[in-house]
Each structure stands twice: as C-alpha cells, then as structure tokens.
Amino acid sequence: MSRRMIAVPLALILSLISGTPALGQGSSPGPSPDPSTGPPAACVVSVARAVSSVRPALLAGRWRRLPNAPISDRDGPVVAWTGAELLIWGGAGTSGRTGAAYDPTTRHWRPVPTAPMIPDPAIPAVWTGTELIVWGGRRPGSDPHSWPRNEAAAFDPSANTWRRIASPEGASGPVTDLAVWTGAEMLAWGWFGGSSSRQARLLAYSPTTDVWRETAPAPVAPEAPGSATMTWTGSELVVVDYPYDEAVDDVAARAAVYTPATDTWRDLGTLPMLGGGVPDAHAAGDTVLLMNAYQWPDEWSSIGVASTRDLVLSAGDGCDRVPAPAPWTSSTGSASAWTGRLLLFPGARGLAYDPATDSWLRLPRAPGLEQPLIASATWATDRLFVRGAPYLPALGRDRADSWPMYEFIPSK
C-alpha cells in the first residue's frame, strides 16, 4: 500500500514466511493520550513479539524488471491491480489521458484507450472489482486553468472502454488523491464553498446508482493536499490529520474512524505522536501502522529517532502502542503493500512488518531500486509490483530509467 495508493485485493503471502525469525524485538507501549480526548488510558497490548538470537534468513523470491510500458513517463499516475492486469493511467504530463495494462502471464503491455477527461496529477481512484473509478480533472477542450476540476469516469478493462459517470454536485474537485473502496462505495474528500471559506467533506460514490452523497460531518478533515492520510481496514475508514500550524514545529496528530454501515464517526482524539510531517498510514487488517514521513536519512543509516514518533493504532478500540523499531527508515518512509499478513516495504533495503508478532523481516534486495523513494507498491495476489521514482543522479541518462518497474515473485 502506498501513502497514495489504491486498495487492492488481499491475499496471504504464502507459507514461505511462517517461522522466519524476526529482526528486532518490540518496544514497550507508548504513552497514552488524555482519555477525555482520545482512546482509553489503559490499553492491553496483546502482541506475541518474536525474539530470536539467530540471524534471520531472507524471504525467498526473485526480482525482475518489467518490459517498458507503451506510455510516456509521468508523475503521480493511478496504479491498480485488477486481478489479471496491472493498470497504470493518468498522472502529470502531456499524455495524462492515456494508460497501459500489464499481463504478468504473457509479460506484455497493452494500451488503454484515451479517457473522456483530462486528469489532474495524483487524483483519487479506486478499483471496484470490475471498474477503475477516477475523479478529478476537466473535460477535453476546456480552459486548462478553469474550475471546477470535477470530472469523473470509469474504465472497464474487460470491455476496454471508458464511460463518464456523475460528478459530486457543488464540489470544486477533490482535496487530495486519498481514496478507498469499501466494497460498495468510493470514499474521497471534496472541496466545497468559496475560495475564502472552503471546507473539506468526505464523499461517497456508488457505481450501482451513479450517485454521490455527503457523509456525516467529520471530526477531522484534510486542510490541504498532504495534510492528512487515511486507510481502509476492511470495514472502517481511519483518518489521521495533522492540522497545520506554522508557529509549531511538532504538531500533534488527530485521528477518527468512519463506519459507512451506520454513517457515523468515532473521534479518537489526539495521538501520542509528534512529527514534522504527515505520517504514512499502512493498513494491516484492523490495525494501522503510522510512520512519520519526515524521516529521510541516508540509505545506510539506522533509525536513530525516538520510537514515539511511530505508532500502531487499533481502529476497533482506539488503542495504540509503539511498534518495534525498524532497522532502518529509508524503505519504511515510502510505499507499502499489504498481503493479508505482512506489510511489504520494497527498496534497496526492503523490509516486511508482521503486525501479529510486532517484528520486522528482510526482503531480498531489488536490483535497480537503489533510490530510497518508491512511487508505488501493489500486491497482486501472488506477487509484488513496484514502480520506482526517479533516482536524481540518473535523470541525465536515458529517461527509460526514470520510472523503473519491477515485480517480486515469492518462491513457491
């Protein structure tokens, strides 16, 4: 799962992972927030932390580079796994309406038809099981500087066709590219009101009825792109907001949980974590691993940061604990993918986090992914797809190396 990633089908990582020793021990529970504004003061931590003095073995598997896609380089495209193909569409660039689909069985790409909308970079999108739904952009031929940017469309890979869908009435466009699929609706944040009184509201779109609705008023909401993060646990939406205050360096995060079945919010209050940036939220079943994105060490540096800056949050009861410290942070500040058992953090020094044992495992090194930033990580039933971000020293070389794509295939 990426900080900016579409939810993909969950699957077990395969039996090869069972019994693998852990890299580190868990640390003691973190401080509890004020019970009047947050979760209960006393939370029982029921985690069987793995402890081993044996040097852990690498997770078995192999990496391979994907053939070059038949589309131009672009920043912030939509990436989704359909169950049969990897879809890449949109993003910044002159050809944002185009895309491609990759079949891992044949190792071939096919072009995706031109969409009936021009997307803004990094727009919200979800895979519903049959269609890719995207929202945010304008109609072809419109003024590039015009508002609202409220167009929406759906792509059906089986029919290889796009169709326009309803846009949320009164919205000027999405606040951020954060979006999740609940199994029945797409949840995304939209702007409402004038330029001096804009408000972010959580919207829900049903492809069955082609209708958008406003959810119940939220206790937390993103103030601007990048000011919040959210993730789907399987039944609830967890939103973590970092209210901006230019006079404060360390801003306390606030969290809330939305239940679509009852259209209600549960305010978890202030979290016992501080940081200079918005945390990445990595969904792991009914828990969420929050890791501060401000950490940007050298590729070979150890963590060396107070553990209270990372947190494992339980959406069910609002309890929190400090996770076992990661051996390094360059991968953990980037994209992740949830397999149904492990959170995978690919990169030159890849890691996997096991929430059941609060332990870290090693992933095999990915040749070519030496840069610390991974643009997207997508779990695709039995393999991991990774899209690398530009490696700055390499930008002067062939642009084919600017956005490399790889797949990691676990051993059978």
GUFI-416987 format. One record per residue (C-alpha): residue in three letters; x, y, z. Coordinates in Angstrom, 2 decimals. Each point is the difference from the previous one (the first is absolute). Layout:
! residues N
<ala, <X, Y, Z>>;
...
END
This chain:
! residues 412
<met, <0.00, 0.00, 0.00>>;
<ser, <1.25, 3.41, -0.77>>;
<arg, <-0.65, 3.15, 1.85>>;
<arg, <-1.71, 0.82, -3.28>>;
<met, <-1.10, -3.37, -1.10>>;
<ile, <-3.24, -1.72, -1.10>>;
<ala, <-1.26, -2.84, 2.11>>;
<val, <0.68, -3.37, -1.63>>;
<pro, <-1.33, -3.49, 0.78>>;
<leu, <1.49, -1.60, 3.11>>;
<ala, <1.76, -3.36, -0.19>>;
<leu, <2.20, -2.05, 2.28>>;
<ile, <3.73, 0.33, -0.60>>;
<leu, <0.56, -3.79, -0.42>>;
<ser, <1.23, -2.49, 2.52>>;
<leu, <3.68, 0.89, -0.59>>;
<ile, <-0.19, 2.79, 2.58>>;
<ser, <-1.13, -2.13, 2.95>>;
<gly, <2.68, -0.63, 2.55>>;
<thr, <2.40, 2.65, -1.32>>;
<pro, <1.90, 1.59, 2.93>>;
<ala, <-0.54, 3.64, 0.79>>;
<leu, <2.49, 2.80, -0.42>>;
<gly, <-0.85, 1.92, 3.14>>;
<gln, <-1.84, -0.16, 3.28>>;
<gly, <-3.00, 2.16, 0.73>>;
<ser, <0.27, 2.96, 2.28>>;
<ser, <-2.23, 0.76, 2.94>>;
<pro, <-3.41, 1.63, -0.55>>;
<gly, <0.07, 3.69, -0.71>>;
<pro, <-1.55, 2.77, 2.07>>;
<ser, <-3.78, 0.19, 0.16>>;
<pro, <-1.84, 3.15, -1.00>>;
<asp, <-2.43, 1.91, 2.19>>;
<pro, <-3.01, -2.36, 0.39>>;
<ser, <-2.36, 2.96, -0.26>>;
<thr, <1.14, 0.69, -3.56>>;
<gly, <1.24, -3.35, -1.25>>;
<pro, <0.02, -3.74, 0.45>>;
<pro, <-0.13, -1.76, 3.39>>;
<ala, <2.92, 0.73, 2.33>>;
<ala, <0.58, -3.72, 0.61>>;
<cys, <0.34, -2.14, -3.09>>;
<val, <1.07, -3.61, 0.24>>;
<val, <2.69, -0.81, -2.56>>;
<ser, <-0.66, -3.55, -1.17>>;
<val, <2.93, -0.46, -2.34>>;
<ala, <2.21, -3.10, 0.03>>;
<arg, <3.31, 1.69, -0.78>>;
<ala, <2.47, -2.30, -1.69>>;
<val, <3.45, -0.19, 1.57>>;
<ser, <2.92, -1.82, -1.57>>;
<ser, <3.79, 0.11, 0.26>>;
<val, <0.31, -1.76, -3.36>>;
<arg, <0.83, 2.18, -2.98>>;
<pro, <-3.19, 0.03, -2.12>>;
<ala, <-0.11, -1.52, -3.44>>;
<leu, <-1.12, 2.03, -2.97>>;
<leu, <-3.51, -0.47, -1.30>>;
<ala, <0.33, -2.22, -3.05>>;
<gly, <-0.86, 1.29, -3.44>>;
<arg, <1.32, 1.81, -3.05>>;
<trp, <-0.23, 3.45, -1.55>>;
<arg, <-0.25, 0.73, -3.69>>;
<arg, <-0.32, 3.17, -2.03>>;
<leu, <-3.25, 0.50, -1.92>>;
<pro, <0.11, 0.77, -3.72>>;
<asn, <-0.34, 3.71, -0.76>>;
<ala, <-3.63, 1.12, -0.08>>;
<pro, <-1.33, 1.56, -3.23>>;
<ile, <-0.70, 3.33, 1.71>>;
<ser, <2.04, 3.10, 0.73>>;
<asp, <1.59, 0.70, 3.39>>;
<arg, <-2.35, 1.71, 2.43>>;
<asp, <-0.18, 0.92, 3.65>>;
<gly, <-2.83, -1.09, 2.30>>;
<pro, <-1.95, -2.43, -2.22>>;
<val, <-2.74, -2.28, 1.25>>;
<val, <1.28, -3.55, 0.62>>;
<ala, <-2.39, -2.90, 0.64>>;
<trp, <-0.12, -3.79, -0.16>>;
<thr, <-3.13, -1.40, -1.62>>;
<gly, <0.57, -3.66, 0.83>>;
<ala, <1.43, -0.63, -3.46>>;
<glu, <1.85, 3.18, -1.04>>;
<leu, <1.92, 2.88, 1.48>>;
<leu, <-1.59, 3.28, -1.10>>;
<ile, <1.94, 3.26, -0.27>>;
<trp, <-1.89, 3.09, -1.11>>;
<gly, <0.08, 3.78, 0.28>>;
<gly, <2.59, 2.06, 1.82>>;
<ala, <1.79, 3.21, -0.88>>;
<gly, <1.25, 0.46, -3.54>>;
<thr, <-1.25, 0.71, -3.49>>;
<ser, <-1.63, -3.43, -0.36>>;
<gly, <-1.89, -0.23, 3.29>>;
<arg, <-3.13, -1.42, -1.66>>;
<thr, <1.88, -3.10, -1.10>>;
<gly, <1.03, -3.13, 1.84>>;
<ala, <1.08, -3.62, -0.32>>;
<ala, <-0.81, -3.43, 1.44>>;
<tyr, <2.61, -2.69, 0.77>>;
<asp, <-0.72, -3.76, -0.08>>;
<pro, <2.58, -1.81, 2.19>>;
<thr, <-0.84, -3.35, -1.64>>;
<thr, <0.98, 1.11, -3.51>>;
<arg, <2.32, 2.81, 1.18>>;
<his, <-1.62, 2.30, -2.55>>;
<trp, <-1.44, 3.50, 0.28>>;
<arg, <-3.06, 1.23, -1.87>>;
<pro, <-1.06, 3.63, -0.41>>;
<val, <-3.03, 1.28, 1.89>>;
<pro, <-2.43, 2.12, -2.06>>;
<thr, <0.07, 3.77, 0.44>>;
<ala, <-2.23, 1.09, 2.89>>;
<pro, <-2.88, 2.50, -0.38>>;
<met, <1.64, 2.36, 2.51>>;
<ile, <3.37, 1.70, 0.51>>;
<pro, <1.14, -0.96, 3.50>>;
<asp, <1.81, 2.17, 2.47>>;
<pro, <3.16, -1.61, 1.38>>;
<ala, <-0.51, -2.51, 2.82>>;
<ile, <-3.79, -0.19, -0.02>>;
<pro, <-2.11, -2.29, 2.25>>;
<ala, <-0.81, -3.36, -1.56>>;
<val, <-1.18, -3.47, 1.04>>;
<trp, <-0.36, -3.45, -1.51>>;
<thr, <-3.51, -1.34, 0.64>>;
<gly, <0.53, -3.57, -1.15>>;
<thr, <-1.30, 0.73, -3.51>>;
<glu, <0.90, 3.63, -0.73>>;
<leu, <2.59, 2.66, 0.73>>;
<ile, <-1.72, 3.13, 1.29>>;
<val, <1.88, 3.31, -0.22>>;
<trp, <-1.03, 3.50, 1.05>>;
<gly, <1.68, 3.39, -0.44>>;
<gly, <0.74, 1.87, -3.19>>;
<arg, <-1.68, 1.75, -2.87>>;
<arg, <-1.65, -0.71, -3.32>>;
<pro, <2.12, -0.01, -3.18>>;
<gly, <0.00, 3.40, -1.68>>;
<ser, <-0.66, 1.94, 3.21>>;
<asp, <2.23, 2.78, 1.31>>;
<pro, <3.02, -1.61, 1.72>>;
<his, <-0.36, 2.54, 2.83>>;
<ser, <-3.78, -0.34, 0.37>>;
<trp, <-1.91, -1.22, 3.06>>;
<pro, <-1.64, -2.14, 1.21>>;
<arg, <2.24, -3.06, -0.63>>;
<asn, <-2.89, -2.31, 0.69>>;
<glu, <-0.14, -2.53, -2.86>>;
<ala, <-0.29, -3.72, 0.79>>;
<ala, <0.23, -3.13, -2.14>>;
<ala, <0.15, -3.80, 0.21>>;
<phe, <2.10, -2.45, -2.03>>;
<asp, <-1.08, -3.60, -0.67>>;
<pro, <3.09, -2.09, -0.92>>;
<ser, <-2.06, -2.96, -1.26>>;
<ala, <-1.81, 2.20, -2.54>>;
<asn, <3.03, 2.31, -0.40>>;
<thr, <-2.30, 3.03, 0.19>>;
<trp, <-0.41, 3.17, 2.02>>;
<arg, <-3.26, 1.63, 1.04>>;
<arg, <-0.81, 3.30, 1.65>>;
<ile, <-1.61, -0.24, 3.43>>;
<ala, <-1.74, 2.53, 2.22>>;
<ser, <2.03, 2.69, 1.72>>;
<pro, <-0.68, 1.09, 3.60>>;
<glu, <-2.39, 2.94, -0.17>>;
<gly, <1.38, 3.27, 1.34>>;
<ala, <3.57, -1.24, 0.40>>;
<ser, <2.89, 1.86, -1.57>>;
<gly, <2.09, -3.17, -0.11>>;
<pro, <1.88, -2.38, 2.28>>;
<val, <2.04, 1.26, 2.95>>;
<thr, <2.62, -2.74, -0.24>>;
<asp, <0.62, -3.24, -1.90>>;
<leu, <-1.01, -2.02, 3.08>>;
<ala, <-2.75, -2.49, -0.82>>;
<val, <-1.16, -3.45, 1.09>>;
<trp, <-2.49, -2.60, -1.26>>;
<thr, <-2.31, -1.36, 2.68>>;
<gly, <-1.42, -2.83, -2.09>>;
<ala, <-3.03, 2.11, -0.93>>;
<glu, <1.17, 3.62, -0.16>>;
<met, <2.99, 2.18, -0.79>>;
<leu, <0.96, 2.34, 2.87>>;
<ala, <1.90, 3.19, -0.87>>;
<trp, <0.34, 3.57, 1.28>>;
<gly, <-1.49, 2.92, -1.96>>;
<trp, <0.24, 3.79, 0.21>>;
<phe, <-3.20, 1.99, 0.62>>;
<gly, <-0.60, 3.74, 0.41>>;
<gly, <1.82, 3.05, -1.30>>;
<ser, <3.72, 0.67, -0.07>>;
<ser, <-0.11, 1.78, 3.37>>;
<ser, <-2.24, -2.54, 1.73>>;
<arg, <0.86, -3.34, -1.56>>;
<gln, <-0.88, -3.09, 2.00>>;
<ala, <1.08, -3.58, -0.50>>;
<arg, <-2.81, -2.54, 0.14>>;
<leu, <0.17, -3.76, -0.30>>;
<leu, <-2.01, -1.23, -3.00>>;
<ala, <-1.23, -3.47, -0.90>>;
<tyr, <-0.69, -1.13, -3.58>>;
<ser, <-2.10, -3.05, -0.89>>;
<pro, <0.62, -1.37, -3.52>>;
<thr, <-3.21, -2.02, 0.30>>;
<thr, <-2.19, 3.11, 0.22>>;
<asp, <2.49, 2.48, -1.55>>;
<val, <-0.65, 2.30, 2.97>>;
<trp, <2.33, 1.94, 2.29>>;
<arg, <-0.96, 0.73, 3.59>>;
<glu, <1.48, 2.04, 2.81>>;
<thr, <0.87, -2.00, 3.09>>;
<ala, <-0.68, 1.13, 3.55>>;
<pro, <2.14, 2.99, 1.08>>;
<ala, <3.54, -1.13, 0.82>>;
<pro, <1.88, 0.93, 3.20>>;
<val, <3.24, 0.14, -2.02>>;
<ala, <0.57, 0.95, -3.62>>;
<pro, <2.95, 0.87, -2.26>>;
<glu, <0.66, 3.72, -0.22>>;
<ala, <2.02, -0.35, -3.21>>;
<pro, <1.66, -2.69, -2.12>>;
<gly, <2.51, -1.85, 2.15>>;
<ser, <-1.42, 1.16, 3.34>>;
<ala, <-1.69, -3.30, 0.84>>;
<thr, <0.16, -3.68, -0.74>>;
<met, <-2.58, -2.78, 0.12>>;
<thr, <-0.38, -3.71, -0.53>>;
<trp, <-2.68, -2.71, -0.16>>;
<thr, <0.07, -2.83, 2.55>>;
<gly, <-2.58, -2.20, -1.71>>;
<ser, <-3.06, 1.45, 1.72>>;
<glu, <0.98, 3.51, 1.10>>;
<leu, <1.87, 3.05, -1.23>>;
<val, <2.81, 1.33, 2.20>>;
<val, <0.90, 3.68, -0.53>>;
<val, <3.09, 1.60, 1.58>>;
<asp, <0.26, 3.78, -0.26>>;
<tyr, <2.95, 2.31, 0.69>>;
<pro, <-1.53, 3.48, 0.47>>;
<tyr, <2.41, 2.54, -1.42>>;
<asp, <1.49, 2.56, 2.37>>;
<glu, <3.00, 1.95, -1.29>>;
<ala, <0.86, 1.07, 3.56>>;
<val, <0.39, -3.59, 1.23>>;
<asp, <2.72, -2.36, -1.20>>;
<asp, <-1.42, -3.20, 1.50>>;
<val, <-3.73, -0.22, -0.64>>;
<ala, <-2.10, -2.63, 1.74>>;
<ala, <-1.93, -2.30, -2.30>>;
<arg, <-3.72, -0.60, 0.43>>;
<ala, <-1.89, -3.08, -1.13>>;
<ala, <-3.57, -1.05, -0.67>>;
<val, <-1.74, -3.10, -1.32>>;
<tyr, <-2.94, 0.00, -2.44>>;
<thr, <-2.45, -2.92, -0.22>>;
<pro, <-1.87, 0.04, -3.33>>;
<ala, <-2.59, -2.55, 1.16>>;
<thr, <-1.38, 2.49, 2.55>>;
<asp, <1.32, 3.24, -1.53>>;
<thr, <1.60, 0.90, 3.32>>;
<trp, <3.38, 1.28, 1.20>>;
<arg, <1.98, -1.01, 3.08>>;
<asp, <2.46, 2.67, 1.16>>;
<leu, <3.24, -1.53, 1.31>>;
<gly, <1.34, 3.39, 1.05>>;
<thr, <3.65, 0.98, 0.14>>;
<leu, <2.58, -2.71, -0.60>>;
<pro, <3.16, -0.35, 2.12>>;
<met, <2.30, 0.69, -2.90>>;
<leu, <1.61, 3.17, -1.31>>;
<gly, <1.76, 0.70, -3.24>>;
<gly, <0.93, 2.63, -2.50>>;
<gly, <-1.92, -1.65, -2.84>>;
<val, <-3.13, -1.93, -0.82>>;
<pro, <0.35, -3.68, 0.95>>;
<asp, <-0.37, -2.81, -2.49>>;
<ala, <-2.91, -2.27, 0.92>>;
<his, <0.54, -3.66, -0.79>>;
<ala, <-3.11, -2.16, 0.44>>;
<ala, <0.59, -3.42, 1.54>>;
<gly, <-3.33, -1.67, 0.56>>;
<asp, <-1.82, 1.82, 2.79>>;
<thr, <3.11, 1.86, 1.10>>;
<val, <1.88, 2.88, -1.60>>;
<leu, <3.76, 0.55, 0.07>>;
<leu, <0.74, 3.73, 0.06>>;
<met, <3.53, 0.98, -0.98>>;
<asn, <1.10, 3.60, -0.18>>;
<ala, <0.97, 1.08, -3.50>>;
<tyr, <2.38, 2.66, 1.31>>;
<gln, <2.67, -2.67, 0.48>>;
<trp, <2.35, 0.22, -2.97>>;
<pro, <3.36, -1.45, 1.00>>;
<asp, <2.83, -1.22, -2.14>>;
<glu, <-0.73, -3.35, -1.65>>;
<trp, <2.37, -1.75, 2.41>>;
<ser, <-0.91, 1.81, 3.22>>;
<ser, <-1.59, -1.69, 2.99>>;
<ile, <-3.25, 1.34, 1.40>>;
<gly, <1.40, 2.14, 2.84>>;
<val, <-3.35, 1.73, 0.62>>;
<ala, <-2.25, -0.11, 3.06>>;
<ser, <-2.38, -2.93, -0.34>>;
<thr, <-2.97, 2.11, 1.14>>;
<arg, <-0.02, 1.56, -3.45>>;
<asp, <-1.40, -3.23, -1.46>>;
<leu, <-3.17, -1.68, 1.16>>;
<val, <-2.17, -3.08, -0.47>>;
<leu, <-3.64, 1.05, 0.29>>;
<ser, <-2.92, -2.37, 0.52>>;
<ala, <-3.04, 1.35, -1.81>>;
<gly, <-2.35, -2.27, 1.96>>;
<asp, <0.66, 1.25, 3.53>>;
<gly, <2.18, 3.05, -0.59>>;
<cys, <2.94, -1.53, 1.85>>;
<asp, <3.53, 0.78, -1.10>>;
<arg, <3.51, -1.28, 0.61>>;
<val, <3.51, 0.76, -1.16>>;
<pro, <1.13, -2.54, -2.60>>;
<ala, <3.28, -1.83, 0.05>>;
<pro, <2.59, 2.39, -1.48>>;
<ala, <0.75, -0.65, -3.66>>;
<pro, <3.66, -0.82, -0.76>>;
<trp, <0.06, 2.95, -2.40>>;
<thr, <-2.46, 2.57, -1.29>>;
<ser, <0.76, 0.60, -3.67>>;
<ser, <-2.46, -2.68, -1.12>>;
<thr, <-2.56, 0.55, 2.75>>;
<gly, <-0.49, 3.64, -0.95>>;
<ser, <-1.10, -1.10, -3.47>>;
<ala, <-2.80, -2.05, -1.53>>;
<ser, <-1.24, -3.28, 1.47>>;
<ala, <-2.28, -2.86, -1.02>>;
<trp, <-2.13, -2.16, 2.32>>;
<thr, <-0.09, -3.70, -0.86>>;
<gly, <-2.54, -1.11, 2.58>>;
<arg, <2.74, -0.86, 2.48>>;
<leu, <2.99, 2.27, -0.58>>;
<leu, <0.64, 3.61, -0.92>>;
<leu, <2.63, 0.04, -2.74>>;
<phe, <2.35, 2.97, -0.31>>;
<pro, <2.07, -0.59, -3.17>>;
<gly, <3.19, 1.78, -0.89>>;
<ala, <3.75, -0.38, 0.02>>;
<arg, <-0.32, -1.09, 3.63>>;
<gly, <-3.48, -1.48, -0.02>>;
<leu, <-1.91, -0.92, 3.14>>;
<ala, <-3.17, -1.82, 0.98>>;
<tyr, <-1.94, 0.76, 3.20>>;
<asp, <-2.02, -2.71, 1.74>>;
<pro, <-2.67, 1.64, 2.22>>;
<ala, <-0.87, -3.32, 1.64>>;
<thr, <3.48, -0.28, 1.53>>;
<asp, <1.04, 3.67, -0.15>>;
<ser, <3.17, -0.99, -1.83>>;
<trp, <1.93, 0.92, -3.12>>;
<leu, <1.26, -2.33, -2.74>>;
<arg, <2.35, 0.58, -2.90>>;
<leu, <-1.08, 0.11, -3.63>>;
<pro, <2.49, -0.99, -2.71>>;
<arg, <1.85, 2.97, -1.46>>;
<ala, <-1.63, 1.40, -3.13>>;
<pro, <2.64, 0.56, -2.71>>;
<gly, <-0.42, 3.43, -1.54>>;
<leu, <-2.14, 1.39, 2.81>>;
<glu, <2.85, 1.73, 1.77>>;
<gln, <-1.93, 3.18, 0.60>>;
<pro, <-1.69, 0.29, 3.40>>;
<leu, <-3.34, 1.18, -1.41>>;
<ile, <-2.41, -2.53, -1.53>>;
<ala, <-2.84, 1.62, -1.96>>;
<ser, <-2.45, -2.89, 0.45>>;
<ala, <-0.16, -3.56, 1.32>>;
<thr, <-2.89, -2.24, -1.01>>;
<trp, <-0.69, -3.52, 1.29>>;
<ala, <-1.49, -2.05, -2.84>>;
<thr, <-1.28, -3.32, 1.39>>;
<asp, <3.33, -1.84, -0.12>>;
<arg, <2.62, 2.65, -0.81>>;
<leu, <1.05, 3.56, 0.71>>;
<phe, <0.17, 2.74, -2.62>>;
<val, <2.23, 2.98, 0.70>>;
<arg, <0.29, 3.26, -1.89>>;
<gly, <3.18, 1.86, 0.84>>;
<ala, <0.19, 3.77, 0.17>>;
<pro, <2.72, 1.91, -1.86>>;
<tyr, <3.47, -0.51, 1.41>>;
<leu, <1.38, 3.54, -0.11>>;
<pro, <3.55, -0.81, -1.19>>;
<ala, <-1.50, -2.00, -2.87>>;
<leu, <-2.28, 2.70, -1.39>>;
<gly, <2.62, 1.03, -2.52>>;
<arg, <0.01, -3.47, -1.51>>;
<asp, <-2.53, -1.82, -2.15>>;
<arg, <-3.50, 0.90, 1.20>>;
<ala, <-0.94, -3.67, -0.21>>;
<asp, <1.80, -0.35, 3.34>>;
<ser, <-1.88, 2.90, 1.61>>;
<trp, <-3.01, -2.05, 1.15>>;
<pro, <1.17, -3.65, 0.11>>;
<met, <-2.57, -2.73, 0.66>>;
<tyr, <0.69, -3.34, 1.62>>;
<glu, <-1.83, -3.02, 1.32>>;
<phe, <0.97, -2.18, 2.95>>;
<ile, <-1.11, -3.63, -0.32>>;
<pro, <0.13, -1.97, 3.29>>;
<ser, <1.32, -3.57, -0.17>>;
<lys, <-2.64, -2.71, -0.15>>;
END
